[in-house]
Structure formats: structure tokens, C-alpha cells
Amino acid sequence: MTIQHVPFGLRIEDHSFVDVCDVARGKKCDCICPSCHTPLIARQGEEKQWHFAHATRKVDKTDKECDFSFFVSVRMMARQVIETGIRIALPEYKCTVARQAKGTHFKEEFLVAKQTTIELKDVHKEAAFSNCVVDIVGKVQAFSFVIYFTHPNRPLPASLHVSDNQQSGVLEIKLDDTHHLFKENRAGTRQLDRLKLFLQNDLSSKSWVFHPRKASIQKAAYQRLNSTIASYQVNRHSTTSHSSHGSRVSYQHNDPWLAPRNKPTAPPSPFPKRTATFECIMCNCQWQASLPGQPTCPKCHNHLYASEVSSR
């Protein structure tokens, strides 16, 4: 099936989306294109994959003007399938926080949600959510759950990344590669069944946009990250001090060939005093502190989240 073919038609009689296997052949299918509303014909041959096509004398022109009829058809049928009730596999949701400190890159991975399977209740199609219209809004226990289908002509709205409803999950399902579902040359096979299996089981097409637990888990990850950085800096300072002390001992007591002769060991240079601007990555407060010293956030009263912004 090419991307110009239409796998599902909109039946005029009841305004429902139907599989080409469930209608009469040819113009008797009584269906229209869900994208451009051109009448469709049901092509149900013996060899080629069954599909709908635009019923017009200028088929090539109509197909070119309606390149996204395929994706609109699949999206509308997907909404109808989910509305009737199916179990949907959700992917694992992992994230990473990172920070650069003293020339070293630190990162901390955290798990927001494990791979699981849900069944939506109280499903509504084409509902308003977070200042846009989404494909599906349903319920998973006490939480709202949103599904938004994307394809090459339908990107994800930016407003869904920051949900007004903090007790809701938002999932994107990409339809970009769904034409592969209908490429197999199996006359008479139901394309609806293939789409249903795709929606139920395919994980690669699904990605989390918003999860209600992410903010709290991310905050804990930042705390672990900053503890790691603080421990690293303490251990590094301790190792450096120990190394300097050890070099003096080896020069004084060990094999003289390990150090230059007649050259006394100079005491370590004191750290130069300077003033630097710091920012707390937890509360975004900025302040100035004198170094050497401990830059403590005036709001959080903690130095673990201080990140140097500039110095003079």
C-alpha cells in the first residue's frame, strides 16, 4: 500500500471509520476520505492489498493534493479503536540530569516509570487539554491520561510538555511508520487488526511527554547528583593534599634519585582570594561569595546545590 492509499474510510451512513474488508466493493462502499471528503472506492482485488482510493477522474491530482489522507485515516481509526477499549503497553520512562563542575561532567540517571500495560476508562475523543485539542483523554485510576498522535504533518504541541494538570500523564504515539503495517500483499486480511496490535504492543512509536511523578523524582536525582559532586570534590581535595604531603615525605626520607638534588620543596601556594557569583540549582537564587570559602545558598541554607556562574 502506498502512502496515497487510504486504509480506512469514513462511512457516510453512521460517520464511523471502517476497514475496507467491512464494506461493499467499489463505489458501493458509501465512504468518503476523512481528509479531503472525496468519495472513495473500495478496491478488493485478488492479488493486491485491499485499500480505499479516491473515486475521481483526476485520481492522480487528488492523491497529490491529499498526501496526508493516509495519516488522517489511520489517526481517526486509532482514536476509534482506543475509545472502544483496549489494553495499551507503555514504554519505560528514563531520564538523566547532568552538571559540569570544576571541568568534570557528572550525570545521574533516574527511572520515572517502568514498562507497564494500562486500560483507559471514561475515554473521550478530541478533547480540550492544556490549551490544545488532543486525540484521547481517559482515566487510569485517579489520574487523567492523554494520548496525542503525531505524523509528518502533525507535530506535538509545545504546551503538552508543561501540563496545567499535574495529576495527568501525556503520551505521544508516532504514526510516521504505520504505512509498513499495510504493505504486506495479503488480500482480504483486516487492516484494523494490524492497527489494533500496533496500538496495543508497539513500544518504539510511543514516548512519554509528561509524567506526574517526574518532578519529584528529578529533584531527588539532583540531590544525589550534587552529593556525588560534593563527595568528589572533598575526595579530590583530600587526595591532592595527601599527594603533596607524600611527595615531601618521599623527598626527605626515600631514595634521593626520585627528586631533584639541592632543590628544597616549596610550600604549597595559598589559594588566591576572589569573589564569585553562584546559583542554586534547586531554587535558582543567585548570590556572591568570597573564595576560598563555602558558598551557602541564602535561601536553602545549603552549599551542596551551589553552581559557580562567574568570578572576578
C-alpha positions as a printed NumPy array, in Angstrom:
array([[  0.   ,   0.   ,   0.   ],
       [  1.368,   3.401,  -0.95 ],
       [  1.076,   6.42 ,   1.297],
       [ -1.592,   7.841,  -1.072],
       [ -3.889,   4.87 ,  -0.443],
       [ -6.442,   5.114,   2.341],
       [ -6.612,   2.111,   4.716],
       [ -9.793,   3.256,   6.495],
       [-12.777,   5.162,   5.152],
       [-15.397,   7.332,   6.811],
       [-18.788,   5.682,   6.292],
       [-21.414,   8.27 ,   5.421],
       [-24.306,   6.34 ,   6.959],
       [-23.139,   6.392,  10.587],
       [-19.985,   8.594,  10.469],
       [-17.819,   5.736,  11.736],
       [-14.433,   4.659,  10.403],
       [-14.429,   1.27 ,   8.711],
       [-11.955,  -1.286,   7.394],
       [-12.023,  -1.887,   3.645],
       [-12.867,  -5.527,   4.444],
       [-16.13 ,  -4.473,   6.087],
       [-17.747,  -2.644,   3.158],
       [-19.103,  -3.431,  -0.283],
       [-16.737,  -3.39 ,  -3.258],
       [-16.181,  -0.322,  -5.415],
       [-18.331,   2.782,  -5.171],
       [-20.961,   0.859,  -3.211],
       [-18.776,   1.178,  -0.103],
       [-20.546,   4.504,   0.596],
       [-17.408,   6.027,   2.184],
       [-15.524,   9.302,   1.878],
       [-11.921,  10.306,   2.522],
       [-11.568,  11.553,   6.128],
       [ -9.07 ,  14.186,   4.994],
       [-10.497,  15.788,   1.831],
       [-14.035,  14.266,   1.906],
       [-13.721,  12.988,  -1.663],
       [-15.848,   9.852,  -2.32 ],
       [-13.87 ,   6.627,  -2.023],
       [-13.962,   3.317,  -3.854],
       [-13.123,   0.043,  -2.111],
       [-10.563,  -1.888,  -4.131],
       [-10.825,  -5.549,  -3.19 ],
       [ -8.781,  -7.415,  -5.781],
       [ -7.42 , -10.95 ,  -5.795],
       [ -3.725, -10.031,  -5.699],
       [ -3.022,  -6.53 ,  -4.409],
       [ -3.537,  -5.383,  -0.84 ],
       [ -7.112,  -4.212,  -0.328],
       [ -7.468,  -0.481,   0.172],
       [ -9.614,   2.575,  -0.419],
       [ -8.803,   5.007,  -3.231],
       [-10.184,   8.379,  -4.257],
       [-13.1  ,   7.923,  -6.664],
       [-12.479,  10.716,  -9.168],
       [-11.452,  11.048, -12.784],
       [ -8.442,  13.048, -11.644],
       [ -7.166,  10.443,  -9.199],
       [ -3.501,  11.424,  -9.523],
       [ -4.268,  15.085,  -8.878],
       [ -6.489,  14.261,  -5.9  ],
       [ -3.858,  11.945,  -4.417],
       [ -1.187,  14.633,  -4.68 ],
       [ -3.455,  17.217,  -3.051],
       [ -4.337,  14.733,  -0.306],
       [ -0.942,  13.274,   0.59 ],
       [ -1.865,  13.101,   4.265],
       [ -5.175,  11.26 ,   3.788],
       [ -3.32 ,   8.1  ,   4.819],
       [ -2.231,   9.53 ,   8.171],
       [ -5.586,  11.191,   8.836],
       [ -7.306,   7.877,   8.107],
       [ -5.024,   5.932,  10.453],
       [ -5.271,   8.563,  13.209],
       [ -9.061,   8.666,  13.131],
       [ -9.364,   4.894,  13.221],
       [ -6.788,   4.693,  16.041],
       [ -8.917,   7.07 ,  18.116],
       [-11.982,   4.944,  17.467],
       [-10.136,   1.733,  18.419],
       [ -8.908,   3.174,  21.733],
       [-12.344,   4.575,  22.503],
       [-13.873,   1.099,  22.266],
       [-11.401,  -0.146,  24.895],
       [ -8.049,  -1.93 ,  24.504],
       [ -5.051,  -2.622,  26.713],
       [ -2.075,  -0.414,  25.795],
       [  1.567,  -1.238,  26.539],
       [  3.522,   1.788,  27.802],
       [  7.307,   2.153,  27.467],
       [  9.789,   2.607,  30.279],
       [ 10.484,   6.253,  31.104],
       [ 14.117,   7.055,  31.964],
       [ 15.716,  10.482,  32.267],
       [ 19.103,  11.976,  33.1  ],
       [ 20.232,  15.081,  34.962],
       [ 23.729,  16.411,  34.356],
       [ 26.03 ,  19.143,  35.61 ],
       [ 29.503,  20.427,  34.819],
       [ 31.659,  21.111,  37.869],
       [ 35.355,  22.001,  38.022],
       [ 35.956,  20.735,  34.488],
       [ 34.28 ,  17.373,  35.099],
       [ 30.959,  16.187,  33.671],
       [ 28.611,  14.479,  36.131],
       [ 25.3  ,  12.798,  35.352],
       [ 22.648,  10.88 ,  37.252],
       [ 20.068,   8.623,  35.599],
       [ 16.661,   8.117,  37.174],
       [ 13.646,   5.948,  36.425],
       [ 10.289,   7.715,  36.275],
       [  8.109,   4.77 ,  35.236],
       [  8.611,   1.096,  34.476],
       [  7.228,  -0.536,  31.34 ],
       [  3.61 ,  -1.423,  32.025],
       [  0.193,  -2.007,  30.458],
       [ -2.903,   0.117,  31.074],
       [ -6.55 ,   0.141,  30.094],
       [ -8.191,   3.538,  29.837],
       [-11.58 ,   4.228,  31.372],
       [-14.031,   7.051,  30.642],
       [-12.428,   7.733,  27.241],
       [-13.188,  10.906,  25.28 ],
       [-12.022,  11.679,  21.727],
       [-10.885,  15.091,  20.51 ],
       [-10.952,  16.727,  23.926],
       [ -9.502,  20.03 ,  25.15 ],
       [ -6.418,  19.691,  27.333],
       [ -3.614,  22.112,  28.244],
       [ -4.655,  24.816,  25.742],
       [ -4.905,  22.441,  22.782],
       [ -7.135,  19.692,  21.381],
       [ -5.805,  16.17 ,  21.958],
       [ -6.863,  12.861,  20.436],
       [ -7.696,  10.924,  23.605],
       [ -8.362,  11.782,  27.247],
       [ -9.126,   8.927,  29.638],
       [ -8.671,   7.798,  33.212],
       [ -6.134,   5.461,  34.808],
       [ -7.252,   5.119,  38.414],
       [ -7.27 ,   8.694,  39.795],
       [ -5.052,  10.111,  37.03 ],
       [ -6.006,  11.636,  33.687],
       [ -4.202,  10.116,  30.718],
       [ -3.743,  11.9  ,  27.39 ],
       [ -2.753,  10.455,  24.006],
       [ -1.643,  12.637,  21.11 ],
       [ -0.973,  11.095,  17.681],
       [  1.741,  12.71 ,  15.554],
       [  2.729,  12.261,  11.903],
       [  4.807,  14.266,   9.371],
       [  2.135,  16.963,   9.047],
       [  1.113,  16.992,  12.729],
       [  3.852,  17.837,  15.251],
       [  3.467,  17.675,  19.015],
       [  2.167,  20.95 ,  20.563],
       [  4.715,  22.578,  22.875],
       [  2.032,  23.204,  25.511],
       [  1.795,  19.471,  26.259],
       [  5.337,  19.418,  27.666],
       [  4.175,  21.503,  30.649],
       [  0.785,  20.258,  31.743],
       [ -1.59 ,  22.506,  33.693],
       [ -2.958,  19.356,  35.294],
       [ -0.147,  17.931,  37.443],
       [ -2.165,  14.743,  38.025],
       [ -2.073,  13.66 ,  34.382],
       [  0.161,  11.682,  32.055],
       [  0.737,  12.61 ,  28.408],
       [  1.842,  10.066,  25.79 ],
       [  2.855,  10.68 ,  22.173],
       [  2.245,   7.925,  19.61 ],
       [  4.075,   8.447,  16.304],
       [  2.24 ,   7.248,  13.198],
       [  5.124,   8.056,  10.831],
       [  5.964,   4.417,  10.015],
       [  2.477,   2.907,  10.085],
       [  2.362,   2.517,   6.295],
       [  4.601,  -0.53 ,   6.854],
       [  1.673,  -2.171,   8.667],
       [ -0.334,  -2.307,   5.465],
       [  2.391,  -3.097,   2.91 ],
       [  2.027,  -6.865,   3.02 ],
       [  0.252,  -8.232,  -0.023],
       [ -2.434, -10.259,   1.754],
       [ -5.784,  -9.856,   0.056],
       [ -8.749,  -9.915,   2.402],
       [ -6.782,  -9.504,   5.648],
       [ -8.168,  -6.975,   8.088],
       [ -6.051,  -3.864,   8.394],
       [ -7.994,  -2.938,  11.513],
       [ -6.497,  -5.953,  13.318],
       [ -2.966,  -4.858,  12.376],
       [ -3.581,  -1.338,  13.633],
       [ -5.065,  -2.668,  16.865],
       [ -1.983,  -4.834,  17.513],
       [  0.248,  -1.836,  16.767],
       [ -1.578,   0.347,  19.293],
       [ -1.56 ,  -2.388,  21.916],
       [  2.002,  -3.685,  21.693],
       [  4.372,  -1.389,  19.788],
       [  6.706,   0.476,  22.163],
       [  9.079,   2.178,  19.707],
       [  6.315,   4.505,  18.462],
       [  5.407,   5.671,  21.99 ],
       [  7.205,   8.252,  24.093],
       [  6.365,   9.998,  27.335],
       [  5.717,  13.741,  27.096],
       [  4.679,  14.392,  30.698],
       [  4.523,  12.22 ,  33.812],
       [  3.067,  13.414,  37.142],
       [  5.897,  11.848,  39.173],
       [  8.803,  13.167,  37.124],
       [  9.29 ,  16.465,  39.012],
       [  9.687,  14.866,  42.455],
       [ 11.904,  12.042,  41.173],
       [ 14.034,  14.524,  39.222],
       [ 14.51 ,  16.657,  42.345],
       [ 15.775,  13.601,  44.245],
       [ 18.125,  12.824,  41.337],
       [ 19.553,  16.361,  41.519],
       [ 20.163,  15.879,  45.234],
       [ 22.047,  12.633,  44.575],
       [ 24.   ,  14.32 ,  41.783],
       [ 25.081,  17.198,  43.996],
       [ 26.037,  14.821,  46.8  ],
       [ 28.193,  12.933,  44.305],
       [ 29.839,  16.177,  43.182],
       [ 30.428,  17.279,  46.771],
       [ 31.979,  13.908,  47.673],
       [ 34.129,  14.012,  44.553],
       [ 35.431,  17.486,  45.393],
       [ 36.162,  16.513,  49.011],
       [ 37.938,  13.312,  47.957],
       [ 39.859,  15.15 ,  45.258],
       [ 40.999,  17.799,  47.726],
       [ 41.942,  15.099,  50.232],
       [ 43.851,  13.128,  47.593],
       [ 45.676,  16.244,  46.414],
       [ 46.649,  17.18 ,  49.963],
       [ 47.781,  13.644,  50.706],
       [ 49.728,  13.514,  47.458],
       [ 51.516,  16.79 ,  48.249],
       [ 52.334,  15.615,  51.765],
       [ 53.554,  12.273,  50.456],
       [ 55.867,  13.893,  47.941],
       [ 57.516,  15.899,  50.697],
       [ 57.992,  12.77 ,  52.782],
       [ 59.465,  10.798,  49.895],
       [ 61.879,  13.636,  49.143],
       [ 63.047,  13.756,  52.709],
       [ 63.243,  10.074,  53.565],
       [ 63.285,   7.931,  50.427],
       [ 65.659,   7.418,  47.529],
       [ 67.159,  10.831,  46.622],
       [ 67.14 ,   9.867,  42.942],
       [ 63.346,  10.31 ,  42.969],
       [ 63.656,  14.105,  43.445],
       [ 65.945,  16.845,  42.105],
       [ 69.042,  17.359,  44.259],
       [ 69.773,  20.556,  46.131],
       [ 66.27 ,  21.858,  45.432],
       [ 64.149,  22.387,  48.537],
       [ 60.465,  21.556,  48.367],
       [ 58.449,  24.751,  48.135],
       [ 55.384,  25.007,  50.371],
       [ 52.051,  24.873,  48.515],
       [ 50.831,  28.224,  47.244],
       [ 47.787,  29.581,  49.052],
       [ 44.565,  29.806,  47.045],
       [ 44.122,  33.365,  45.748],
       [ 41.172,  35.199,  47.213],
       [ 38.409,  36.098,  44.791],
       [ 34.696,  36.839,  44.631],
       [ 32.387,  34.62 ,  42.569],
       [ 28.71 ,  34.562,  41.679],
       [ 26.872,  31.34 ,  42.464],
       [ 23.457,  29.988,  41.535],
       [ 21.455,  27.404,  43.472],
       [ 20.183,  24.784,  41.025],
       [ 17.3  ,  23.945,  43.352],
       [ 15.774,  27.42 ,  43.915],
       [ 17.59 ,  29.46 ,  41.173],
       [ 18.747,  32.023,  43.741],
       [ 21.96 ,  33.896,  42.83 ],
       [ 24.418,  35.427,  45.291],
       [ 28.064,  36.408,  45.64 ],
       [ 30.527,  34.667,  47.915],
       [ 34.222,  35.061,  48.728],
       [ 36.568,  32.191,  47.934],
       [ 38.176,  30.209,  49.384],
       [ 35.07 ,  29.521,  51.427],
       [ 31.81 ,  27.613,  51.392],
       [ 29.19 ,  29.171,  49.052],
       [ 25.973,  28.613,  51.006],
       [ 22.638,  29.449,  49.388],
       [ 20.933,  32.245,  51.387],
       [ 17.51 ,  30.692,  50.732],
       [ 18.165,  26.941,  51.015],
       [ 20.954,  27.374,  53.598],
       [ 22.88 ,  24.588,  51.878],
       [ 26.091,  24.592,  49.828],
       [ 25.511,  21.275,  48.021],
       [ 23.455,  22.848,  45.217],
       [ 25.733,  25.836,  44.552],
       [ 26.98 ,  26.169,  40.987],
       [ 29.537,  28.844,  40.103],
       [ 28.279,  31.222,  37.414],
       [ 31.095,  33.796,  37.161],
       [ 34.048,  35.154,  39.101],
       [ 36.165,  38.301,  39.355]])
